[in-house]
C-alpha cells in the first residue's frame, strides 16, 4: 500500500492553475482557490494562475505556453470537463498531450464514486504529459478539486510517496527530446 517515506526530503514542484469558465472571475473562483490553498499547504510553488473562457483553442494555447515555460512542472485545470456543448477542456488537453495518463480518470472516478455515487459517471477528468510537464484536467466544483488533490495529487506530487510518484520521474519525461 502507499505510504510517505519520511527518510526522503520533500521536493516542491512548480504548479500553474487554470480555471476554465465563461462566468467566473478570480474573486469568485472557489475551485481555483481550493487548488491554490492545497498547493501552498503541501509546500509546492504556485507558478501562475489564470482564468480562461471555455474556448478550445484558447485553452490549448495556454497549456502550450505553460508547457514551454521551464519554470512550470505541472498544470492543473479546473472546469470544462462535463458533457455540455461548452465543455471543451478535455479536448483541449488531448490536443496537446504527448502521452495520456489513462489511469488518472479511472482513479478519479473511483474517488468520486465514494463521494457522489453514480453521478461520478458525468466527469471526464483526464491527465497527460507534454513537453516534460504534467497536465491534469479536473471538474469545476470545489469538492471535485478537493477530492482530486487530497486523494490523488497530494500523494503523486510528493517525492516521498512510495512505492512510486510523478515527481521522481519528472526529470525523465522529456528524455526522448535530449537523445541524439
C-alpha positions as CSV (number, residue, x, y, z in Angstrom):
1,X,0.0,0.0,0.0
2,X,1.1,3.6,-0.5
3,X,3.0,5.5,2.2
4,X,5.2,8.5,2.8
5,X,8.9,7.7,3.3
6,X,10.0,10.4,5.8
7,X,13.6,9.5,5.3
8,X,13.5,11.3,1.9
9,X,13.4,15.1,1.5
10,X,10.2,16.7,0.1
11,X,10.8,18.3,-3.3
12,X,8.4,21.2,-4.2
13,X,7.1,21.3,-7.7
14,X,6.0,24.4,-9.6
15,X,2.3,24.3,-10.4
16,X,0.1,26.5,-12.6
17,X,-3.6,26.6,-12.0
18,X,-6.0,27.3,-14.9
19,X,-9.7,27.8,-14.3
20,X,-11.9,27.3,-17.4
21,X,-15.1,29.4,-17.1
22,X,-17.3,31.7,-19.1
23,X,-18.6,33.4,-15.9
24,X,-16.0,33.4,-13.1
25,X,-13.5,36.0,-12.0
26,X,-10.6,35.4,-9.6
27,X,-12.8,36.8,-6.8
28,X,-15.4,34.1,-7.5
29,X,-13.1,31.2,-8.3
30,X,-13.7,28.8,-5.4
31,X,-12.3,25.8,-7.2
32,X,-9.1,27.6,-8.2
33,X,-8.9,28.8,-4.6
34,X,-9.1,25.2,-3.3
35,X,-6.2,24.2,-5.5
36,X,-4.1,27.3,-4.7
37,X,-4.6,26.7,-0.9
38,X,-3.7,23.0,-1.2
39,X,-0.7,23.7,-3.4
40,X,0.7,26.1,-0.8
41,X,-0.3,23.9,2.2
42,X,1.6,21.0,0.7
43,X,4.7,23.1,0.3
44,X,4.6,23.4,-3.5
45,X,5.1,26.6,-5.5
46,X,2.2,28.4,-7.3
47,X,3.9,29.3,-10.6
48,X,1.0,31.0,-12.3
49,X,-2.8,31.3,-12.2
50,X,-5.2,32.3,-14.9
51,X,-8.9,32.1,-15.9
52,X,-9.8,31.4,-19.5
53,X,-13.2,31.1,-21.2
54,X,-14.4,27.7,-22.5
55,X,-12.7,28.0,-25.9
56,X,-10.8,25.0,-27.0
57,X,-8.0,26.9,-28.9
58,X,-7.5,29.4,-26.0
59,X,-7.2,26.6,-23.5
60,X,-4.8,24.6,-25.7
61,X,-2.7,27.8,-26.4
62,X,-2.4,28.5,-22.6
63,X,-1.5,24.9,-21.9
64,X,1.2,25.1,-24.7
65,X,2.6,28.4,-23.2
66,X,2.9,26.8,-19.8
67,X,4.4,23.6,-21.2
68,X,7.1,25.8,-23.0
69,X,7.9,27.6,-19.7
70,X,10.7,25.8,-17.9
71,X,9.5,27.2,-14.6
72,X,6.3,25.2,-14.7
73,X,6.3,21.4,-13.9
74,X,2.6,20.8,-13.5
75,X,-0.6,22.4,-14.8
76,X,-3.9,21.7,-13.1
77,X,-7.0,23.0,-14.8
78,X,-10.5,23.1,-13.3
79,X,-13.7,23.3,-15.2
80,X,-15.0,22.3,-18.6
81,X,-14.8,18.6,-18.1
82,X,-18.5,17.9,-18.2
83,X,-20.8,16.8,-21.0
84,X,-22.4,20.1,-22.3
85,X,-21.5,21.7,-25.6
86,X,-19.3,24.4,-23.9
87,X,-17.2,21.8,-22.0
88,X,-14.1,21.5,-24.2
89,X,-11.3,21.4,-21.6
90,X,-10.7,17.6,-22.1
91,X,-10.5,18.1,-25.9
92,X,-8.0,21.0,-25.5
93,X,-5.9,18.9,-23.1
94,X,-5.9,16.0,-25.6
95,X,-4.8,18.4,-28.3
96,X,-1.5,18.9,-26.5
97,X,-0.8,15.6,-24.8
98,X,2.1,13.5,-25.9
99,X,1.0,10.7,-23.6
100,X,-2.2,10.3,-21.7
101,X,-2.2,9.1,-18.1
102,X,-5.2,6.8,-18.7
103,X,-5.5,5.6,-15.1
104,X,-5.9,9.1,-13.7
105,X,-9.5,9.3,-14.9
106,X,-10.3,5.9,-13.6
107,X,-8.8,6.6,-10.2
108,X,-10.7,10.0,-10.1
109,X,-13.9,8.1,-10.9
110,X,-13.3,5.7,-8.1
111,X,-12.6,8.5,-5.6
112,X,-15.7,10.4,-6.9
113,X,-17.9,7.4,-6.7
114,X,-17.2,7.2,-2.9
115,X,-18.4,10.8,-2.5
116,X,-21.2,11.3,-5.1
117,X,-22.2,7.9,-6.2
118,X,-23.1,7.3,-9.8
119,X,-23.0,11.0,-10.5
120,X,-19.3,10.4,-11.0
121,X,-20.1,9.0,-14.4
122,X,-20.6,12.5,-15.7
123,X,-17.0,13.6,-15.1
124,X,-14.3,13.4,-17.8
125,X,-11.3,14.2,-15.6
126,X,-8.1,13.4,-17.5
127,X,-4.4,13.8,-17.3
128,X,-1.4,13.6,-19.6
129,X,2.2,14.7,-20.2
130,X,3.6,17.0,-22.8
131,X,7.0,18.7,-23.1
132,X,8.1,17.3,-19.7
133,X,5.0,18.9,-18.0
134,X,2.2,17.1,-16.2
135,X,-1.3,18.2,-17.2
136,X,-4.4,17.5,-15.1
137,X,-8.0,18.4,-16.0
138,X,-10.4,18.4,-13.1
139,X,-14.1,19.2,-12.8
140,X,-15.1,22.7,-11.9
141,X,-16.6,22.0,-8.5
142,X,-14.6,22.8,-5.3
143,X,-15.5,19.3,-4.0
144,X,-14.0,17.6,-7.0
145,X,-10.8,19.7,-6.8
146,X,-10.5,18.8,-3.1
147,X,-11.1,15.1,-3.8
148,X,-8.6,15.0,-6.7
149,X,-5.9,16.9,-4.7
150,X,-6.4,15.1,-1.4
151,X,-6.8,11.6,-2.7
152,X,-4.5,11.5,-5.8
153,X,-2.4,14.6,-6.5
154,X,-1.1,15.3,-3.0
155,X,0.4,11.8,-3.0
156,X,1.6,11.6,-6.5
157,X,3.2,15.0,-6.4
158,X,5.1,14.1,-3.2
159,X,8.6,12.8,-3.9
160,X,8.4,10.8,-0.7
161,X,5.3,8.8,-1.7
162,X,6.0,5.1,-2.1
163,X,6.1,2.8,-4.0
164,X,6.3,5.5,-6.8
165,X,5.2,9.0,-7.6
166,X,5.1,11.5,-10.5
167,X,7.9,13.7,-9.1
168,X,10.6,11.0,-9.2
169,X,10.2,10.6,-13.0
170,X,9.7,14.3,-13.8
171,X,13.4,14.7,-14.9
172,X,12.9,11.8,-17.4
173,X,9.6,12.9,-19.0
174,X,11.3,14.6,-21.9
175,X,14.4,12.4,-22.2
176,X,13.4,11.4,-25.7
177,X,14.0,15.0,-26.8
178,X,17.5,15.0,-25.4
179,X,18.7,12.0,-27.3
180,X,20.8,12.4,-30.4
